[in-house]
Amino acid sequence: MSIAESNASVEAKELTPEEAAVAFDRIARRALDLSGEDFLVALDEGTFDDVDPDAHPGLLDVLMALPLVR
């Protein structure tokens, strides 16, 4: 059976700002062992400016989730 033949449905739920912040915090904690807020402060201070995300495990995951809160 191909994907086109399946009857699977896809649903999307828009997150509230509070839900998005919680999701971002969870991602940052799992990926970098930092709270979401601590990550944002470090990002704003330039801590990650010269860091290659591929060389820093978890950083790319958090950067990709950044649109949740910014």
N, C-alpha and C positions, 0 to 999 in steps of 0.2 A: 504494500500500500504506500503510495506516495503522499507527501504532505498535502498536495492539492486535493487528494481524494479523501482525506480525513475529515472528520466532523469536529475537530478540535476548535475551541473558541479561545480567544485571547481577550483578557480584560485588563484595563489599565485603571489605576486609582490615583488621583491627584493627591499628593500629600499636603497637609497643612504645613505652614512654616515650622510649627513645633514638632510635627512628625518627621519632617526633613532634618531638623537639627538633631533629633534623637538618632535617626539613621546614620547621619554623618558621624556623630560621636561614636556610635557602635563600630563603624568601619575604621575610624582612626585608632580606636583602642585595640581592635583586633590586628590591624596591619602594622601599627607603629608603637603600640603601648603608650599612646598619648591620648588625652582627652581631645575632643574636637576643638574645644576652645584653646587649649594649649597649642595644638597644631596651627590654628589660625594666627595666634600671636607670633609663633616662630616663623610662619610664612611671611607675615607682615614685617617682621624684623630682618628678613633676608636670609634666614638660616638655611633655606633650601635653594638659594639663588644659583649657586655653582655646583649643585649636586645632580649627578646623572641619575634620573629616576630608575633606570635599569640596574644601576650598581647599588641601589639602596632598597633592599627588599621591603615591599609594602608601600613605598612612597607613591608609586604610580597608581595603586588602588585608591589611595586617599586623594590624590590630585584629580583623578577621574570622577570622584564623588563631590568635588568642590562645588559644582553647580547646584547641589542641594542647598547650600547655605550662602552662596554668593551669586 
